[in-house]
Amino acid sequence: QVHLVESGGGLVQTGGSLRLSCRASGSIFSMNLMGWFRQPPGKQRTLVATITSDGRTNYADSVKGRFTISRDNAKNTVYLQMNSLKPEDTAVYYCNSQLNYWGQGTQVTVSS
């Protein structure tokens, strides 16, 4: 069983930045595909970014050039650095492990 705990969400103005963190436990973190998804109000949950065990990354087109996913295997933590935030980035952001396990989510709200 994998346990994921997100932190770092909050309220920010358009153009601002936030860094989300997700600490994992219960598995060999360094071997796991990790990712961030988001779910805006009234919409489906969609992929934001993923990172493989060897650091290869993949991003949704809507966040390319603005968001950066990274991981620290020594700390069992994955990060999402979000820059140049827009109101349409407002959502609950979920950490994911192995496309199977989910965190509880953290709210990100971008005001215009």
Backbone as CSV, one residue per row, in Angstrom:
resi,resn,N_x,N_y,N_z,CA_x,CA_y,CA_z,C_x,C_y,C_z
1,GLN,0.839,-1.182,0.000,0.000,0.000,0.000,0.880,1.240,0.000
2,VAL,0.516,2.213,-0.846,1.267,3.463,-0.958,0.449,4.579,-0.337
3,HIS,1.095,5.387,0.478,0.443,6.525,1.108,1.092,7.800,0.588
4,LEU,0.257,8.727,0.084,0.755,9.970,-0.503,0.148,11.162,0.224
5,VAL,0.984,12.130,0.575,0.508,13.324,1.260,1.006,14.549,0.518
6,GLU,0.060,15.340,-0.004,0.405,16.562,-0.733,0.423,17.761,0.203
7,SER,1.166,18.773,-0.192,1.169,20.047,0.515,1.596,21.135,-0.463
8,GLY,1.356,22.395,-0.075,1.845,23.505,-0.867,0.801,24.262,-1.658
9,GLY,-0.433,23.817,-1.635,-1.470,24.544,-2.359,-1.804,25.847,-1.669
10,GLY,-2.663,26.650,-2.322,-3.072,27.902,-1.726,-3.662,28.838,-2.745
11,LEU,-3.768,30.110,-2.345,-4.322,31.162,-3.191,-3.187,32.045,-3.688
12,VAL,-3.177,32.294,-4.987,-2.130,33.116,-5.584,-2.745,33.954,-6.697
13,GLN,-2.145,35.091,-6.963,-2.620,35.953,-8.044,-2.098,35.473,-9.400
14,THR,-2.777,35.877,-10.445,-2.333,35.571,-11.806,-0.880,36.003,-11.983
15,GLY,-0.099,35.094,-12.563,1.319,35.357,-12.772,2.215,34.891,-11.644
16,GLY,1.611,34.489,-10.550,2.379,34.045,-9.394,2.862,32.616,-9.511
17,SER,3.506,32.148,-8.451,4.086,30.807,-8.419,3.706,30.079,-7.144
18,LEU,3.668,28.760,-7.261,3.483,27.879,-6.115,4.316,26.629,-6.355
19,ARG,4.724,25.987,-5.272,5.392,24.677,-5.389,4.631,23.666,-4.552
20,LEU,4.163,22.634,-5.223,3.492,21.536,-4.539,4.507,20.450,-4.210
21,SER,4.282,19.795,-3.079,5.119,18.668,-2.673,4.236,17.464,-2.393
22,CYS,4.782,16.297,-2.626,4.063,15.055,-2.336,5.062,14.066,-1.761
23,ARG,4.847,13.711,-0.509,5.718,12.744,0.150,5.045,11.382,0.114
24,ALA,5.819,10.383,-0.296,5.289,9.027,-0.442,5.882,8.089,0.593
25,SER,5.102,7.099,0.956,5.582,6.048,1.843,4.906,4.737,1.460
26,GLY,5.536,3.647,1.846,4.906,2.357,1.639,5.347,1.601,0.410
27,SER,6.302,2.150,-0.332,6.791,1.427,-1.501,8.212,1.878,-1.793
28,ILE,8.825,1.270,-2.786,10.171,1.687,-3.180,10.020,2.887,-4.095
29,PHE,10.032,4.066,-3.495,9.701,5.302,-4.220,10.564,5.481,-5.448
30,SER,11.854,5.201,-5.332,12.779,5.499,-6.423,12.451,4.718,-7.692
31,MET,11.694,3.641,-7.576,11.362,2.815,-8.734,10.028,3.192,-9.360
32,ASN,9.322,4.113,-8.743,7.949,4.367,-9.156,7.796,5.532,-10.113
33,LEU,6.896,5.337,-11.086,6.417,6.453,-11.892,5.546,7.324,-10.987
34,MET,5.815,8.627,-10.980,5.046,9.571,-10.172,4.422,10.615,-11.074
35,GLY,3.307,11.177,-10.619,2.651,12.170,-11.450,1.786,13.114,-10.649
36,TRP,1.405,14.176,-11.318,0.445,15.142,-10.794,-0.732,15.222,-11.762
37,PHE,-1.932,15.206,-11.203,-3.161,15.395,-11.946,-3.902,16.566,-11.317
38,ARG,-4.890,17.092,-12.039,-5.709,18.149,-11.452,-7.155,18.005,-11.880
39,GLN,-8.048,18.525,-11.022,-9.478,18.461,-11.292,-10.102,19.811,-10.989
40,PRO,-10.408,20.579,-12.047,-11.099,21.857,-11.845,-12.531,21.620,-11.377
41,PRO,-13.168,22.623,-10.816,-14.543,22.464,-10.351,-15.471,22.019,-11.475
42,GLY,-16.219,20.958,-11.255,-17.187,20.482,-12.225,-16.604,19.792,-13.444
43,LYS,-15.303,19.531,-13.431,-14.658,18.906,-14.594,-13.957,17.619,-14.180
44,GLN,-13.491,16.893,-15.197,-12.798,15.635,-14.936,-11.364,15.869,-14.513
45,ARG,-10.818,14.868,-13.866,-9.412,14.889,-13.475,-8.541,14.599,-14.699
46,THR,-7.512,15.413,-14.903,-6.647,15.246,-16.063,-5.180,15.276,-15.658
47,LEU,-4.354,14.725,-16.518,-2.922,14.659,-16.275,-2.291,16.040,-16.386
48,VAL,-1.400,16.340,-15.451,-0.599,17.561,-15.526,0.828,17.215,-15.953
49,ALA,1.451,16.280,-15.229,2.842,15.926,-15.527,3.176,14.588,-14.880
50,THR,4.136,13.891,-15.486,4.657,12.664,-14.897,6.170,12.678,-14.925
51,ILE,6.755,11.861,-14.063,8.210,11.715,-14.038,8.532,10.256,-13.744
52,THR,9.417,9.687,-14.564,9.787,8.286,-14.388,10.860,8.155,-13.310
53,SER,11.186,6.905,-13.005,12.189,6.654,-11.972,13.556,7.223,-12.362
54,ASP,13.824,7.321,-13.661,15.121,7.859,-14.097,15.028,9.320,-14.539
55,GLY,13.922,9.981,-14.197,13.840,11.417,-14.375,13.272,11.929,-15.682
56,ARG,12.781,11.036,-16.521,12.154,11.513,-17.759,10.782,12.108,-17.432
57,THR,10.486,13.239,-18.059,9.262,13.962,-17.734,8.322,14.065,-18.931
58,ASN,7.060,14.279,-18.610,6.026,14.460,-19.623,5.024,15.465,-19.075
59,TYR,4.563,16.378,-19.953,3.669,17.439,-19.501,2.446,17.562,-20.397
60,ALA,1.355,17.992,-19.803,0.206,18.394,-20.596,0.573,19.650,-21.371
61,ASP,0.019,19.778,-22.575,0.349,20.944,-23.405,0.030,22.257,-22.693
62,SER,-1.006,22.250,-21.890,-1.464,23.487,-21.247,-0.487,24.018,-20.197
63,VAL,0.450,23.190,-19.735,1.374,23.632,-18.684,2.836,23.643,-19.143
64,LYS,3.097,23.179,-20.353,4.478,23.150,-20.845,5.100,24.531,-20.816
65,GLY,6.330,24.596,-20.301,7.031,25.866,-20.213,6.712,26.659,-18.957
66,ARG,5.688,26.242,-18.212,5.313,26.956,-16.979,5.480,26.096,-15.733
67,PHE,5.233,24.799,-15.862,5.311,23.872,-14.727,6.525,22.963,-14.897
68,THR,7.100,22.584,-13.768,8.223,21.648,-13.768,8.014,20.601,-12.687
69,ILE,8.046,19.339,-13.093,7.966,18.241,-12.135,9.373,17.745,-11.846
70,SER,9.614,17.413,-10.589,10.924,16.897,-10.200,10.733,15.937,-9.030
71,ARG,11.788,15.216,-8.716,11.698,14.270,-7.606,13.003,14.226,-6.845
72,ASP,12.892,13.922,-5.561,14.049,13.709,-4.703,13.875,12.333,-4.083
73,ASN,14.554,11.353,-4.644,14.355,9.979,-4.188,14.841,9.771,-2.751
74,ALA,15.813,10.553,-2.325,16.305,10.436,-0.951,15.250,10.864,0.062
75,LYS,14.347,11.747,-0.378,13.288,12.247,0.502,11.925,11.638,0.181
76,ASN,11.891,10.706,-0.768,10.620,10.098,-1.177,9.579,11.150,-1.532
77,THR,10.008,12.177,-2.239,9.150,13.327,-2.509,9.195,13.709,-3.974
78,VAL,8.032,14.050,-4.497,7.923,14.597,-5.842,7.365,16.014,-5.726
79,TYR,7.833,16.884,-6.611,7.463,18.295,-6.567,6.812,18.719,-7.867
80,LEU,6.015,19.782,-7.786,5.500,20.436,-8.980,5.678,21.932,-8.786
81,GLN,6.650,22.486,-9.499,6.868,23.931,-9.482,5.969,24.554,-10.537
82,MET,5.117,25.466,-10.119,4.139,26.078,-11.011,4.416,27.576,-11.090
83,ASN,4.780,28.037,-12.269,5.069,29.451,-12.499,4.064,30.030,-13.494
84,SER,4.013,31.343,-13.545,3.117,32.044,-14.481,1.703,31.487,-14.403
85,LEU,1.206,31.367,-13.204,-0.101,30.741,-12.996,-1.218,31.583,-13.590
86,LYS,-2.236,30.879,-14.086,-3.393,31.498,-14.715,-4.661,31.072,-13.974
87,PRO,-5.729,31.839,-14.087,-6.990,31.427,-13.433,-7.442,30.036,-13.846
88,GLU,-7.170,29.651,-15.085,-7.582,28.318,-15.545,-6.761,27.192,-14.935
89,ASP,-5.734,27.515,-14.174,-4.986,26.498,-13.433,-5.657,26.166,-12.102
90,THR,-6.701,26.906,-11.760,-7.425,26.647,-10.514,-8.014,25.239,-10.529
91,ALA,-7.694,24.460,-9.499,-8.123,23.063,-9.444,-7.654,22.451,-8.127
92,VAL,-8.162,21.261,-7.848,-7.566,20.418,-6.819,-6.479,19.589,-7.507
93,TYR,-5.290,19.649,-6.974,-4.151,18.936,-7.551,-3.885,17.663,-6.743
94,TYR,-3.757,16.559,-7.477,-3.575,15.255,-6.845,-2.233,14.661,-7.239
95,CYS,-1.551,14.131,-6.261,-0.337,13.365,-6.495,-0.739,11.923,-6.824
96,ASN,0.028,11.307,-7.716,-0.274,9.942,-8.130,1.001,9.113,-8.174
97,SER,0.870,7.848,-7.764,1.992,6.915,-7.824,1.598,5.719,-8.666
98,GLN,2.416,5.452,-9.665,2.253,4.267,-10.493,0.908,4.207,-11.201
99,LEU,0.316,5.363,-11.437,-1.000,5.468,-12.085,-2.043,4.658,-11.332
100,ASN,-1.826,4.500,-10.016,-2.698,3.621,-9.241,-3.082,4.202,-7.886
101,TYR,-2.165,4.878,-7.238,-2.412,5.392,-5.895,-2.535,6.916,-5.932
102,TRP,-3.433,7.438,-5.065,-3.731,8.868,-5.064,-3.544,9.471,-3.680
103,GLY,-3.117,10.749,-3.675,-3.150,11.519,-2.452,-4.533,12.106,-2.240
104,GLN,-4.654,12.901,-1.171,-5.957,13.456,-0.821,-6.281,14.718,-1.607
105,GLY,-5.267,15.290,-2.248,-5.466,16.491,-3.043,-5.166,17.763,-2.272
106,THR,-4.737,18.776,-3.015,-4.487,20.091,-2.434,-5.047,21.153,-3.374
107,GLN,-5.736,22.127,-2.806,-6.428,23.141,-3.613,-5.452,24.226,-4.055
108,VAL,-5.510,24.525,-5.340,-4.778,25.661,-5.905,-5.803,26.604,-6.514
109,THR,-5.784,27.850,-6.064,-6.708,28.852,-6.582,-5.910,30.044,-7.094
110,VAL,-6.142,30.390,-8.359,-5.447,31.513,-8.984,-6.472,32.602,-9.251
111,SER,-6.284,33.742,-8.614,-7.218,34.848,-8.765,-6.802,35.753,-9.922
112,SER,-7.798,36.321,-10.576,-7.521,37.199,-11.729,-7.370,38.645,-11.290
